[in-house]
Amino acid sequence: MRAVLSALLLLAACGSPHPLDGLTRSATASAGGHDFRVNWNLETAQATRMNRVFRPRLDDVLPAAIAATEQVTGCAVRPATAIGDVALVNMTLDCAGR
């Protein structure tokens, strides 16, 4: 019973930002064949890929994460700020026009 409860708690944390990141807003979006949970504030964002894809390429995931983030935040992602891997992409937002 404890193992089942522990597993459920771990799964509930998937896609959640670290509490100290200050990312207070959250939404889901799809882009480029990938599903993302996007967590953001007015300065930064994290896109966590939520779908299962066998060996996705970073060249495919990065543009999809940027598109999903811009879709849900309404802000532009600053050029050359999207860094991460195929699971989690961190980026800086430009919300000046918002």
C-alpha positions as CSV (number, residue, x, y, z in Angstrom):
1,M,0.0,0.0,0.0
2,R,2.8,2.4,0.8
3,A,4.5,1.6,-2.5
4,V,1.3,2.5,-4.4
5,L,0.9,5.7,-2.5
6,S,4.5,6.7,-3.1
7,A,4.2,6.0,-6.8
8,L,1.0,8.1,-7.0
9,L,2.7,11.0,-5.3
10,L,5.7,10.9,-7.6
11,L,3.5,10.8,-10.7
12,A,1.5,13.8,-9.4
13,A,4.7,15.8,-9.4
14,C,5.4,15.3,-13.1
15,G,5.2,18.5,-15.0
16,S,5.2,20.7,-11.8
17,P,7.8,23.4,-11.5
18,H,10.1,23.6,-8.6
19,P,8.5,25.7,-5.8
20,L,11.4,28.1,-5.7
21,D,11.3,28.8,-9.5
22,G,8.4,31.3,-9.0
23,L,6.5,29.9,-12.0
24,T,3.0,30.7,-10.9
25,R,1.0,30.0,-14.1
26,S,0.5,26.7,-15.8
27,A,-1.2,25.4,-18.9
28,T,-1.0,22.6,-21.5
29,A,-0.4,22.9,-25.2
30,S,0.5,20.8,-28.2
31,A,2.9,21.7,-31.0
32,G,5.0,19.9,-33.5
33,G,3.5,16.5,-32.5
34,H,4.4,16.9,-28.8
35,D,2.3,17.7,-25.8
36,F,3.7,20.1,-23.2
37,R,2.9,21.3,-19.7
38,V,4.1,25.0,-19.7
39,N,4.8,26.7,-16.4
40,W,5.7,30.4,-16.5
41,N,5.8,33.9,-15.0
42,L,6.3,37.2,-16.9
43,E,10.0,36.6,-17.3
44,T,10.7,32.8,-17.6
45,A,9.1,29.6,-18.7
46,Q,9.6,25.9,-18.5
47,A,8.1,23.5,-21.1
48,T,7.9,19.9,-19.9
49,R,7.3,17.3,-22.7
50,M,4.5,15.1,-21.5
51,N,4.0,12.6,-24.4
52,R,5.9,9.4,-24.9
53,V,8.0,9.4,-28.1
54,F,10.8,6.9,-28.8
55,R,14.1,8.8,-28.9
56,P,12.8,12.3,-29.9
57,R,15.4,14.6,-31.5
58,L,16.2,17.8,-29.7
59,D,16.0,19.6,-33.1
60,D,12.3,18.7,-33.2
61,V,11.5,19.3,-29.5
62,L,13.0,22.8,-29.1
63,P,10.9,24.5,-31.8
64,A,7.8,22.7,-30.6
65,A,8.5,23.7,-27.0
66,I,8.9,27.3,-28.1
67,A,5.7,27.3,-30.1
68,A,3.7,25.7,-27.3
69,T,5.1,28.3,-24.8
70,E,4.3,31.2,-27.0
71,Q,0.8,29.8,-27.6
72,V,-0.2,29.6,-23.9
73,T,1.7,32.6,-22.6
74,G,0.9,35.1,-25.3
75,C,4.6,36.2,-25.0
76,A,7.5,35.8,-27.4
77,V,10.4,33.6,-26.5
78,R,13.6,35.6,-26.6
79,P,16.0,34.3,-29.3
80,A,18.7,31.9,-28.3
81,T,17.3,31.5,-24.7
82,A,15.7,28.1,-25.1
83,I,18.0,25.6,-23.5
84,G,17.4,22.1,-22.1
85,D,16.9,18.6,-23.4
86,V,14.1,16.5,-24.9
87,A,12.2,16.4,-21.6
88,L,12.5,20.0,-20.2
89,V,13.2,23.3,-21.9
90,N,13.8,26.5,-20.0
91,M,13.4,29.8,-21.8
92,T,13.2,33.6,-21.3
93,L,10.1,35.4,-22.2
94,D,9.6,38.8,-23.8
95,C,6.2,40.0,-22.6
96,A,6.7,43.7,-23.4
97,G,3.9,43.8,-26.0
98,R,1.5,42.0,-23.7
